[in-house]
Amino acid sequence: MIDFGPTDVCFAVPFPAGISPDADAAGTHLVDWFDRMRISDRGEVQGAAPFDPRQAHVVGLWSGMCYPQARGEVLNLITCFNGLWLVFDDRFKGPHSKTPATVAPVADRITGRLYQPDRPDPMDALESAAADLLIRLRQRTSPVWYARFAGHLERFLAGLVSESLARDHSPTIEDYLGWRRWTIGTWANLDLVETAIGYDVPPSVYHAPAMRELRHAAADAVIGINDVFSLPNDQAGQDPNNLVLRCRAEHGVDRDAAVEWVRRHVERAHARFQRAAARVPFLCDDLRLDEEHRAGLGRYIEGAGQLLRGIHDVHLVNPRYRS
């Protein structure tokens, strides 16, 4: 019996809220794109609930909350990515639809499509939509950015297979966080911050320890928030892959104590993010970056914080997480 809802848990998110003025237009674009890609047609995406166009439209609002600096076609692309992500997630809901035998073939097909989105193989509606989106992103972004983004999505898809293999086991919290950092999708979301602000983080900066810690902290915060809000759904679907449930199993505590443990985990992750962000100006000094790069990195850090705030706020209003 689930006797609490997400509004009973208070997360203090130390980043400002915002919204793009183009959010409504992006929602309209997504509705049209779903119709064109036949995503809304019953049966076209096997195993996924057909998307209500009204829900598709509100994804524009959610995307605008997460990427308030994005405008026009850039926000359209981000909204299509987020909408398709929800459809993909729906495809693997329930105890029988997340078996390795069902997850692995789809993951392998989409992975191949990441690096050859325009190859002429037969595709279902989901794969066709993914190909269309990837082609649009590749045309608009740099080769270095796209290669990194595709690599993050490949790890996400591989993580889904690991997640399906763990359903019949009891992974430790450490093991769970290890592959959940990939399946939560935060690193691909952070890549899209660069697209939203029109600035590519240089590879030498991106792979620096401070930036790596910033990404890990962001992922850990999103994992905790998502797993608290999705706990009723995960329990109803008999899905053990949830940080609250992993905490209960590993520490032998009741639900309320486990939720509090996760809340503090999120609080620590936010603090880690802020400490890592504070190190970036010193990184700029060490690398002798010019003012253009310093300004770009400042916008990126700001956008990453806005993303974390937006993800939290979307969980508050998203009917998927209402118990």
Summary of the structure (lengths in Angstrom):
residues: 323
radius of gyration: 19.1
end to end distance: 10.8
largest distance: 57.5
contacts: 1042
relative contact order: 0.14
helix: 72%
strand: 0%
